[in-house]
Amino acid sequence: MEAMKPLKVKISVSLDEEIVKKLRILAEEDDRQLSSYINLVLRNYLREREKT
């Protein structure tokens, strides 16, 4: 049986322009959409916080 993808929830956030510029570059380097890259960054951040 194929694993199901997690459900996505659409939200709207406002980010500093400089942060968005850097995230776009990093997402492109990782060959990901900006939204997917932000999701990955937040998931990794939360995982690290849970360790402490």
PDBQT receptor file of N, H, CA, C and O in Angstrom, charges set to zero:
ATOM      1  N   MET A   1       0.843  -1.188   0.000  1.00  0.00    +0.000 N 
ATOM      2  CA  MET A   1       0.000   0.000   0.000  1.00  0.00    +0.000 C 
ATOM      3  C   MET A   1       0.882   1.242   0.000  1.00  0.00    +0.000 C 
ATOM      4  O   MET A   1       1.845   1.327   0.762  1.00  0.00    +0.000 OA
ATOM      5  N   GLU A   2       0.555   2.190  -0.843  1.00  0.00    +0.000 N 
ATOM      6  H   GLU A   2      -0.228   2.122  -1.462  1.00  0.00    +0.000 HD
ATOM      7  CA  GLU A   2       1.333   3.422  -0.966  1.00  0.00    +0.000 C 
ATOM      8  C   GLU A   2       1.053   4.347   0.218  1.00  0.00    +0.000 C 
ATOM      9  O   GLU A   2      -0.095   4.503   0.634  1.00  0.00    +0.000 OA
ATOM     10  N   ALA A   3       2.114   4.962   0.760  1.00  0.00    +0.000 N 
ATOM     11  H   ALA A   3       3.046   4.835   0.422  1.00  0.00    +0.000 HD
ATOM     12  CA  ALA A   3       1.954   5.894   1.873  1.00  0.00    +0.000 C 
ATOM     13  C   ALA A   3       1.215   7.139   1.397  1.00  0.00    +0.000 C 
ATOM     14  O   ALA A   3       1.469   7.646   0.304  1.00  0.00    +0.000 OA
ATOM     15  N   MET A   4       0.300   7.626   2.232  1.00  0.00    +0.000 N 
ATOM     16  H   MET A   4       0.094   7.215   3.120  1.00  0.00    +0.000 HD
ATOM     17  CA  MET A   4      -0.454   8.826   1.883  1.00  0.00    +0.000 C 
ATOM     18  C   MET A   4       0.361  10.068   2.220  1.00  0.00    +0.000 C 
ATOM     19  O   MET A   4       1.054  10.113   3.237  1.00  0.00    +0.000 OA
ATOM     20  N   LYS A   5       0.270  11.081   1.350  1.00  0.00    +0.000 N 
ATOM     21  H   LYS A   5      -0.293  11.044   0.524  1.00  0.00    +0.000 HD
ATOM     22  CA  LYS A   5       0.929  12.345   1.639  1.00  0.00    +0.000 C 
ATOM     23  C   LYS A   5       0.160  13.062   2.743  1.00  0.00    +0.000 C 
ATOM     24  O   LYS A   5      -1.064  12.961   2.822  1.00  0.00    +0.000 OA
ATOM     25  N   PRO A   6       0.883  13.787   3.596  1.00  0.00    +0.000 N 
ATOM     26  CA  PRO A   6       0.183  14.539   4.638  1.00  0.00    +0.000 C 
ATOM     27  C   PRO A   6      -0.701  15.619   4.007  1.00  0.00    +0.000 C 
ATOM     28  O   PRO A   6      -0.372  16.163   2.953  1.00  0.00    +0.000 OA
ATOM     29  N   LEU A   7      -1.813  15.919   4.656  1.00  0.00    +0.000 N 
ATOM     30  H   LEU A   7      -2.080  15.477   5.513  1.00  0.00    +0.000 HD
ATOM     31  CA  LEU A   7      -2.696  16.970   4.177  1.00  0.00    +0.000 C 
ATOM     32  C   LEU A   7      -2.007  18.322   4.299  1.00  0.00    +0.000 C 
ATOM     33  O   LEU A   7      -1.264  18.573   5.248  1.00  0.00    +0.000 OA
ATOM     34  N   LYS A   8      -2.261  19.171   3.342  1.00  0.00    +0.000 N 
ATOM     35  H   LYS A   8      -2.865  18.967   2.572  1.00  0.00    +0.000 HD
ATOM     36  CA  LYS A   8      -1.697  20.523   3.366  1.00  0.00    +0.000 C 
ATOM     37  C   LYS A   8      -2.805  21.506   3.711  1.00  0.00    +0.000 C 
ATOM     38  O   LYS A   8      -3.955  21.322   3.315  1.00  0.00    +0.000 OA
ATOM     39  N   VAL A   9      -2.457  22.533   4.440  1.00  0.00    +0.000 N 
ATOM     40  H   VAL A   9      -1.522  22.683   4.762  1.00  0.00    +0.000 HD
ATOM     41  CA  VAL A   9      -3.384  23.594   4.816  1.00  0.00    +0.000 C 
ATOM     42  C   VAL A   9      -2.845  24.892   4.239  1.00  0.00    +0.000 C 
ATOM     43  O   VAL A   9      -1.692  25.254   4.473  1.00  0.00    +0.000 OA
ATOM     44  N   LYS A  10      -3.679  25.586   3.490  1.00  0.00    +0.000 N 
ATOM     45  H   LYS A  10      -4.616  25.292   3.300  1.00  0.00    +0.000 HD
ATOM     46  CA  LYS A  10      -3.256  26.870   2.933  1.00  0.00    +0.000 C 
ATOM     47  C   LYS A  10      -3.382  27.951   3.995  1.00  0.00    +0.000 C 
ATOM     48  O   LYS A  10      -4.404  28.077   4.670  1.00  0.00    +0.000 OA
ATOM     49  N   ILE A  11      -2.306  28.730   4.122  1.00  0.00    +0.000 N 
ATOM     50  H   ILE A  11      -1.476  28.627   3.574  1.00  0.00    +0.000 HD
ATOM     51  CA  ILE A  11      -2.310  29.869   5.033  1.00  0.00    +0.000 C 
ATOM     52  C   ILE A  11      -1.680  31.048   4.306  1.00  0.00    +0.000 C 
ATOM     53  O   ILE A  11      -1.091  30.895   3.236  1.00  0.00    +0.000 OA
ATOM     54  N   SER A  12      -1.810  32.189   4.888  1.00  0.00    +0.000 N 
ATOM     55  H   SER A  12      -2.288  32.313   5.757  1.00  0.00    +0.000 HD
ATOM     56  CA  SER A  12      -1.177  33.381   4.343  1.00  0.00    +0.000 C 
ATOM     57  C   SER A  12      -0.280  33.956   5.431  1.00  0.00    +0.000 C 
ATOM     58  O   SER A  12      -0.724  34.169   6.559  1.00  0.00    +0.000 OA
ATOM     59  N   VAL A  13       0.970  34.203   5.094  1.00  0.00    +0.000 N 
ATOM     60  H   VAL A  13       1.330  34.030   4.177  1.00  0.00    +0.000 HD
ATOM     61  CA  VAL A  13       1.901  34.795   6.062  1.00  0.00    +0.000 C 
ATOM     62  C   VAL A  13       2.630  35.957   5.401  1.00  0.00    +0.000 C 
ATOM     63  O   VAL A  13       2.763  36.009   4.179  1.00  0.00    +0.000 OA
ATOM     64  N   SER A  14       3.085  36.862   6.206  1.00  0.00    +0.000 N 
ATOM     65  H   SER A  14       2.977  36.819   7.199  1.00  0.00    +0.000 HD
ATOM     66  CA  SER A  14       3.900  37.974   5.719  1.00  0.00    +0.000 C 
ATOM     67  C   SER A  14       5.316  37.773   6.235  1.00  0.00    +0.000 C 
ATOM     68  O   SER A  14       5.540  37.607   7.434  1.00  0.00    +0.000 OA
ATOM     69  N   LEU A  15       6.262  37.792   5.313  1.00  0.00    +0.000 N 
ATOM     70  H   LEU A  15       6.080  37.927   4.339  1.00  0.00    +0.000 HD
ATOM     71  CA  LEU A  15       7.662  37.586   5.667  1.00  0.00    +0.000 C 
ATOM     72  C   LEU A  15       8.484  38.781   5.209  1.00  0.00    +0.000 C 
ATOM     73  O   LEU A  15       8.114  39.481   4.265  1.00  0.00    +0.000 OA
ATOM     74  N   ASP A  16       9.590  39.004   5.879  1.00  0.00    +0.000 N 
ATOM     75  H   ASP A  16       9.891  38.436   6.645  1.00  0.00    +0.000 HD
ATOM     76  CA  ASP A  16      10.499  40.070   5.458  1.00  0.00    +0.000 C 
ATOM     77  C   ASP A  16      11.016  39.774   4.056  1.00  0.00    +0.000 C 
ATOM     78  O   ASP A  16      11.294  38.624   3.718  1.00  0.00    +0.000 OA
ATOM     79  N   GLU A  17      11.142  40.810   3.253  1.00  0.00    +0.000 N 
ATOM     80  H   GLU A  17      10.916  41.745   3.529  1.00  0.00    +0.000 HD
ATOM     81  CA  GLU A  17      11.569  40.655   1.867  1.00  0.00    +0.000 C 
ATOM     82  C   GLU A  17      12.918  39.938   1.763  1.00  0.00    +0.000 C 
ATOM     83  O   GLU A  17      13.107  39.081   0.900  1.00  0.00    +0.000 OA
ATOM     84  N   GLU A  18      13.836  40.289   2.634  1.00  0.00    +0.000 N 
ATOM     85  H   GLU A  18      13.682  40.986   3.335  1.00  0.00    +0.000 HD
ATOM     86  CA  GLU A  18      15.164  39.672   2.599  1.00  0.00    +0.000 C 
ATOM     87  C   GLU A  18      15.104  38.177   2.881  1.00  0.00    +0.000 C 
ATOM     88  O   GLU A  18      15.844  37.401   2.276  1.00  0.00    +0.000 OA
ATOM     89  N   ILE A  19      14.237  37.772   3.787  1.00  0.00    +0.000 N 
ATOM     90  H   ILE A  19      13.636  38.402   4.278  1.00  0.00    +0.000 HD
ATOM     91  CA  ILE A  19      14.075  36.351   4.098  1.00  0.00    +0.000 C 
ATOM     92  C   ILE A  19      13.520  35.607   2.890  1.00  0.00    +0.000 C 
ATOM     93  O   ILE A  19      13.981  34.514   2.562  1.00  0.00    +0.000 OA
ATOM     94  N   VAL A  20      12.535  36.199   2.232  1.00  0.00    +0.000 N 
ATOM     95  H   VAL A  20      12.160  37.088   2.498  1.00  0.00    +0.000 HD
ATOM     96  CA  VAL A  20      11.946  35.569   1.049  1.00  0.00    +0.000 C 
ATOM     97  C   VAL A  20      12.988  35.427  -0.054  1.00  0.00    +0.000 C 
ATOM     98  O   VAL A  20      13.046  34.392  -0.718  1.00  0.00    +0.000 OA
ATOM     99  N   LYS A  21      13.799  36.441  -0.253  1.00  0.00    +0.000 N 
ATOM    100  H   LYS A  21      13.752  37.282   0.286  1.00  0.00    +0.000 HD
ATOM    101  CA  LYS A  21      14.853  36.372  -1.282  1.00  0.00    +0.000 C 
ATOM    102  C   LYS A  21      15.800  35.210  -1.005  1.00  0.00    +0.000 C 
ATOM    103  O   LYS A  21      16.130  34.438  -1.905  1.00  0.00    +0.000 OA
ATOM    104  N   LYS A  22      16.235  35.096   0.252  1.00  0.00    +0.000 N 
ATOM    105  H   LYS A  22      15.967  35.724   0.982  1.00  0.00    +0.000 HD
ATOM    106  CA  LYS A  22      17.156  34.018   0.613  1.00  0.00    +0.000 C 
ATOM    107  C   LYS A  22      16.491  32.645   0.478  1.00  0.00    +0.000 C 
ATOM    108  O   LYS A  22      17.103  31.696  -0.012  1.00  0.00    +0.000 OA
ATOM    109  N   LEU A  23      15.228  32.552   0.918  1.00  0.00    +0.000 N 
ATOM    110  H   LEU A  23      14.731  33.323   1.316  1.00  0.00    +0.000 HD
ATOM    111  CA  LEU A  23      14.516  31.275   0.817  1.00  0.00    +0.000 C 
ATOM    112  C   LEU A  23      14.312  30.857  -0.637  1.00  0.00    +0.000 C 
ATOM    113  O   LEU A  23      14.420  29.675  -0.961  1.00  0.00    +0.000 OA
ATOM    114  N   ARG A  24      14.020  31.814  -1.512  1.00  0.00    +0.000 N 
ATOM    115  H   ARG A  24      13.932  32.775  -1.249  1.00  0.00    +0.000 HD
ATOM    116  CA  ARG A  24      13.855  31.504  -2.939  1.00  0.00    +0.000 C 
ATOM    117  C   ARG A  24      15.144  30.925  -3.524  1.00  0.00    +0.000 C 
ATOM    118  O   ARG A  24      15.106  29.956  -4.283  1.00  0.00    +0.000 OA
ATOM    119  N   ILE A  25      16.268  31.514  -3.173  1.00  0.00    +0.000 N 
ATOM    120  H   ILE A  25      16.299  32.301  -2.557  1.00  0.00    +0.000 HD
ATOM    121  CA  ILE A  25      17.567  31.030  -3.662  1.00  0.00    +0.000 C 
ATOM    122  C   ILE A  25      17.821  29.619  -3.151  1.00  0.00    +0.000 C 
ATOM    123  O   ILE A  25      18.205  28.736  -3.919  1.00  0.00    +0.000 OA
ATOM    124  N   LEU A  26      17.607  29.405  -1.858  1.00  0.00    +0.000 N 
ATOM    125  H   LEU A  26      17.296  30.122  -1.235  1.00  0.00    +0.000 HD
ATOM    126  CA  LEU A  26      17.848  28.087  -1.279  1.00  0.00    +0.000 C 
ATOM    127  C   LEU A  26      16.899  27.042  -1.853  1.00  0.00    +0.000 C 
ATOM    128  O   LEU A  26      17.302  25.905  -2.099  1.00  0.00    +0.000 OA
ATOM    129  N   ALA A  27      15.641  27.420  -2.066  1.00  0.00    +0.000 N 
ATOM    130  H   ALA A  27      15.313  28.343  -1.866  1.00  0.00    +0.000 HD
ATOM    131  CA  ALA A  27      14.669  26.490  -2.642  1.00  0.00    +0.000 C 
ATOM    132  C   ALA A  27      15.084  26.098  -4.051  1.00  0.00    +0.000 C 
ATOM    133  O   ALA A  27      14.994  24.930  -4.429  1.00  0.00    +0.000 OA
ATOM    134  N   GLU A  28      15.535  27.072  -4.825  1.00  0.00    +0.000 N 
ATOM    135  H   GLU A  28      15.608  28.021  -4.518  1.00  0.00    +0.000 HD
ATOM    136  CA  GLU A  28      15.974  26.781  -6.194  1.00  0.00    +0.000 C 
ATOM    137  C   GLU A  28      17.203  25.870  -6.193  1.00  0.00    +0.000 C 
ATOM    138  O   GLU A  28      17.295  24.946  -7.002  1.00  0.00    +0.000 OA
ATOM    139  N   GLU A  29      18.136  26.129  -5.292  1.00  0.00    +0.000 N 
ATOM    140  H   GLU A  29      18.061  26.879  -4.635  1.00  0.00    +0.000 HD
ATOM    141  CA  GLU A  29      19.328  25.288  -5.187  1.00  0.00    +0.000 C 
ATOM    142  C   GLU A  29      18.962  23.855  -4.807  1.00  0.00    +0.000 C 
ATOM    143  O   GLU A  29      19.653  22.911  -5.191  1.00  0.00    +0.000 OA
ATOM    144  N   ASP A  30      17.874  23.694  -4.052  1.00  0.00    +0.000 N 
ATOM    145  H   ASP A  30      17.313  24.460  -3.740  1.00  0.00    +0.000 HD
ATOM    146  CA  ASP A  30      17.416  22.380  -3.606  1.00  0.00    +0.000 C 
ATOM    147  C   ASP A  30      16.389  21.784  -4.578  1.00  0.00    +0.000 C 
ATOM    148  O   ASP A  30      15.839  20.711  -4.331  1.00  0.00    +0.000 OA
ATOM    149  N   ASP A  31      16.143  22.488  -5.674  1.00  0.00    +0.000 N 
ATOM    150  H   ASP A  31      16.590  23.359  -5.875  1.00  0.00    +0.000 HD
ATOM    151  CA  ASP A  31      15.189  22.061  -6.710  1.00  0.00    +0.000 C 
ATOM    152  C   ASP A  31      13.806  21.797  -6.116  1.00  0.00    +0.000 C 
ATOM    153  O   ASP A  31      13.192  20.762  -6.374  1.00  0.00    +0.000 OA
ATOM    154  N   ARG A  32      13.327  22.752  -5.317  1.00  0.00    +0.000 N 
ATOM    155  H   ARG A  32      13.825  23.593  -5.107  1.00  0.00    +0.000 HD
ATOM    156  CA  ARG A  32      12.008  22.647  -4.680  1.00  0.00    +0.000 C 
ATOM    157  C   ARG A  32      11.224  23.929  -4.927  1.00  0.00    +0.000 C 
ATOM    158  O   ARG A  32      11.792  24.992  -5.175  1.00  0.00    +0.000 OA
ATOM    159  N   GLN A  33       9.908  23.798  -4.853  1.00  0.00    +0.000 N 
ATOM    160  H   GLN A  33       9.446  22.934  -4.653  1.00  0.00    +0.000 HD
ATOM    161  CA  GLN A  33       9.047  24.978  -4.849  1.00  0.00    +0.000 C 
ATOM    162  C   GLN A  33       9.278  25.712  -3.529  1.00  0.00    +0.000 C 
ATOM    163  O   GLN A  33       9.635  25.101  -2.523  1.00  0.00    +0.000 OA
ATOM    164  N   LEU A  34       9.071  27.024  -3.545  1.00  0.00    +0.000 N 
ATOM    165  H   LEU A  34       8.781  27.522  -4.363  1.00  0.00    +0.000 HD
ATOM    166  CA  LEU A  34       9.276  27.820  -2.335  1.00  0.00    +0.000 C 
ATOM    167  C   LEU A  34       8.438  27.284  -1.178  1.00  0.00    +0.000 C 
ATOM    168  O   LEU A  34       8.942  27.129  -0.067  1.00  0.00    +0.000 OA
ATOM    169  N   SER A  35       7.177  27.005  -1.430  1.00  0.00    +0.000 N 
ATOM    170  H   SER A  35       6.767  27.131  -2.333  1.00  0.00    +0.000 HD
ATOM    171  CA  SER A  35       6.281  26.492  -0.391  1.00  0.00    +0.000 C 
ATOM    172  C   SER A  35       6.810  25.187   0.205  1.00  0.00    +0.000 C 
ATOM    173  O   SER A  35       6.802  25.010   1.423  1.00  0.00    +0.000 OA
ATOM    174  N   SER A  36       7.263  24.288  -0.644  1.00  0.00    +0.000 N 
ATOM    175  H   SER A  36       7.270  24.432  -1.634  1.00  0.00    +0.000 HD
ATOM    176  CA  SER A  36       7.793  23.008  -0.163  1.00  0.00    +0.000 C 
ATOM    177  C   SER A  36       9.061  23.219   0.650  1.00  0.00    +0.000 C 
ATOM    178  O   SER A  36       9.284  22.536   1.650  1.00  0.00    +0.000 OA
ATOM    179  N   TYR A  37       9.886  24.158   0.224  1.00  0.00    +0.000 N 
ATOM    180  H   TYR A  37       9.704  24.712  -0.588  1.00  0.00    +0.000 HD
ATOM    181  CA  TYR A  37      11.127  24.416   0.941  1.00  0.00    +0.000 C 
ATOM    182  C   TYR A  37      10.849  25.010   2.325  1.00  0.00    +0.000 C 
ATOM    183  O   TYR A  37      11.470  24.609   3.309  1.00  0.00    +0.000 OA
ATOM    184  N   ILE A  38       9.924  25.958   2.399  1.00  0.00    +0.000 N 
ATOM    185  H   ILE A  38       9.419  26.283   1.600  1.00  0.00    +0.000 HD
ATOM    186  CA  ILE A  38       9.566  26.548   3.689  1.00  0.00    +0.000 C 
ATOM    187  C   ILE A  38       9.007  25.469   4.612  1.00  0.00    +0.000 C 
ATOM    188  O   ILE A  38       9.324  25.446   5.801  1.00  0.00    +0.000 OA
ATOM    189  N   ASN A  39       8.180  24.580   4.075  1.00  0.00    +0.000 N 
ATOM    190  H   ASN A  39       7.922  24.599   3.109  1.00  0.00    +0.000 HD
ATOM    191  CA  ASN A  39       7.629  23.473   4.865  1.00  0.00    +0.000 C 
ATOM    192  C   ASN A  39       8.755  22.595   5.418  1.00  0.00    +0.000 C 
ATOM    193  O   ASN A  39       8.721  22.201   6.584  1.00  0.00    +0.000 OA
ATOM    194  N   LEU A  40       9.740  22.293   4.590  1.00  0.00    +0.000 N 
ATOM    195  H   LEU A  40       9.768  22.613   3.643  1.00  0.00    +0.000 HD
ATOM    196  CA  LEU A  40      10.886  21.483   5.005  1.00  0.00    +0.000 C 
ATOM    197  C   LEU A  40      11.684  22.176   6.109  1.00  0.00    +0.000 C 
ATOM    198  O   LEU A  40      12.054  21.550   7.102  1.00  0.00    +0.000 OA
ATOM    199  N   VAL A  41      11.942  23.457   5.932  1.00  0.00    +0.000 N 
ATOM    200  H   VAL A  41      11.641  23.966   5.125  1.00  0.00    +0.000 HD
ATOM    201  CA  VAL A  41      12.702  24.222   6.929  1.00  0.00    +0.000 C 
ATOM    202  C   VAL A  41      11.964  24.236   8.265  1.00  0.00    +0.000 C 
ATOM    203  O   VAL A  41      12.569  24.022   9.315  1.00  0.00    +0.000 OA
ATOM    204  N   LEU A  42      10.671  24.486   8.222  1.00  0.00    +0.000 N 
ATOM    205  H   LEU A  42      10.179  24.660   7.368  1.00  0.00    +0.000 HD
ATOM    206  CA  LEU A  42       9.889  24.516   9.462  1.00  0.00    +0.000 C 
ATOM    207  C   LEU A  42       9.814  23.144  10.116  1.00  0.00    +0.000 C 
ATOM    208  O   LEU A  42       9.898  23.034  11.339  1.00  0.00    +0.000 OA
ATOM    209  N   ARG A  43       9.654  22.091   9.306  1.00  0.00    +0.000 N 
ATOM    210  H   ARG A  43       9.586  22.180   8.313  1.00  0.00    +0.000 HD
ATOM    211  CA  ARG A  43       9.610  20.733   9.853  1.00  0.00    +0.000 C 
ATOM    212  C   ARG A  43      10.925  20.411  10.562  1.00  0.00    +0.000 C 
ATOM    213  O   ARG A  43      10.918  19.881  11.673  1.00  0.00    +0.000 OA
ATOM    214  N   ASN A  44      12.055  20.731   9.921  1.00  0.00    +0.000 N 
ATOM    215  H   ASN A  44      12.061  21.161   9.019  1.00  0.00    +0.000 HD
ATOM    216  CA  ASN A  44      13.360  20.471  10.535  1.00  0.00    +0.000 C 
ATOM    217  C   ASN A  44      13.556  21.282  11.808  1.00  0.00    +0.000 C 
ATOM    218  O   ASN A  44      14.103  20.782  12.791  1.00  0.00    +0.000 OA
ATOM    219  N   TYR A  45      13.109  22.536  11.790  1.00  0.00    +0.000 N 
ATOM    220  H   TYR A  45      12.665  22.943  10.992  1.00  0.00    +0.000 HD
ATOM    221  CA  TYR A  45      13.216  23.383  12.975  1.00  0.00    +0.000 C 
ATOM    222  C   TYR A  45      12.427  22.784  14.139  1.00  0.00    +0.000 C 
ATOM    223  O   TYR A  45      12.927  22.689  15.260  1.00  0.00    +0.000 OA
ATOM    224  N   LEU A  46      11.190  22.385  13.856  1.00  0.00    +0.000 N 
ATOM    225  H   LEU A  46      10.784  22.462  12.945  1.00  0.00    +0.000 HD
ATOM    226  CA  LEU A  46      10.346  21.817  14.910  1.00  0.00    +0.000 C 
ATOM    227  C   LEU A  46      10.902  20.500  15.432  1.00  0.00    +0.000 C 
ATOM    228  O   LEU A  46      10.834  20.231  16.631  1.00  0.00    +0.000 OA
ATOM    229  N   ARG A  47      11.447  19.687  14.554  1.00  0.00    +0.000 N 
ATOM    230  H   ARG A  47      11.502  19.905  13.579  1.00  0.00    +0.000 HD
ATOM    231  CA  ARG A  47      12.059  18.416  14.961  1.00  0.00    +0.000 C 
ATOM    232  C   ARG A  47      13.231  18.685  15.909  1.00  0.00    +0.000 C 
ATOM    233  O   ARG A  47      13.384  17.998  16.919  1.00  0.00    +0.000 OA
ATOM    234  N   GLU A  48      14.049  19.674  15.587  1.00  0.00    +0.000 N 
ATOM    235  H   GLU A  48      13.925  20.232  14.766  1.00  0.00    +0.000 HD
ATOM    236  CA  GLU A  48      15.193  20.018  16.448  1.00  0.00    +0.000 C 
ATOM    237  C   GLU A  48      14.725  20.550  17.805  1.00  0.00    +0.000 C 
ATOM    238  O   GLU A  48      15.317  20.228  18.835  1.00  0.00    +0.000 OA
ATOM    239  N   ARG A  49      13.679  21.351  17.806  1.00  0.00    +0.000 N 
ATOM    240  H   ARG A  49      13.198  21.612  16.970  1.00  0.00    +0.000 HD
ATOM    241  CA  ARG A  49      13.150  21.884  19.077  1.00  0.00    +0.000 C 
ATOM    242  C   ARG A  49      12.625  20.788  19.971  1.00  0.00    +0.000 C 
ATOM    243  O   ARG A  49      12.744  20.870  21.194  1.00  0.00    +0.000 OA
ATOM    244  N   GLU A  50      12.039  19.751  19.370  1.00  0.00    +0.000 N 
ATOM    245  H   GLU A  50      11.942  19.685  18.377  1.00  0.00    +0.000 HD
ATOM    246  CA  GLU A  50      11.499  18.654  20.166  1.00  0.00    +0.000 C 
ATOM    247  C   GLU A  50      12.605  17.865  20.861  1.00  0.00    +0.000 C 
ATOM    248  O   GLU A  50      12.364  17.221  21.882  1.00  0.00    +0.000 OA
ATOM    249  N   LYS A  51      13.805  17.914  20.314  1.00  0.00    +0.000 N 
ATOM    250  H   LYS A  51      14.001  18.437  19.485  1.00  0.00    +0.000 HD
ATOM    251  CA  LYS A  51      14.929  17.200  20.919  1.00  0.00    +0.000 C 
ATOM    252  C   LYS A  51      15.390  17.838  22.217  1.00  0.00    +0.000 C 
ATOM    253  O   LYS A  51      15.973  17.167  23.069  1.00  0.00    +0.000 OA
ATOM    254  N   THR A  52      15.132  19.137  22.373  1.00  0.00    +0.000 N 
ATOM    255  H   THR A  52      14.659  19.682  21.681  1.00  0.00    +0.000 HD
ATOM    256  CA  THR A  52      15.630  19.836  23.558  1.00  0.00    +0.000 C 
ATOM    257  C   THR A  52      14.645  19.834  24.691  1.00  0.00    +0.000 C 
ATOM    258  O   THR A  52      14.926  20.386  25.754  1.00  0.00    +0.000 OA
TER     259      THR A  52
